[in-house]
Amino acid sequence: MTLIMTKNVPNSGGGYKTVVDSERKVFAHKKSVKQTEFYLAYQADLEIETVFRISLLDYLDERLLRHEDTYYKVIRTFEMGDFIELTCQRRIGGLDDVLNG
């Protein structure tokens, strides 16, 4: 899995554009979303697809990640001792679509 750190940079129109600041590969264990969590997220108008479990030391508050050529947005984190679970929503499109969508 690749954790992606982003940052906002000013654009010529006076606004901001999100760009990749850094990418880091980390070992992750992919888990299924629990049924209860899936339905609670659905009621909040969120679609969560998967949970990744990684070492707490590997996580630097990234909100975007890539796993097997699919991009995910981190919806929620949950610390469990030396590990952290990242509950994620799948993002459609390539990196430019994900950053600017």
PyMOL commands that set and color helices and strands:
alter all, ss='L'
color gray80, all
select helices_A, chain A and resi 35-43+56-58+95-100
alter helices_A, ss='H'
color red, helices_A
select strands_A, chain A and resi 2-10+16-25+29-32+50-55+64-67+70-80+83-91
alter strands_A, ss='S'
color yellow, strands_A
deselect
rebuild
show_as cartoon
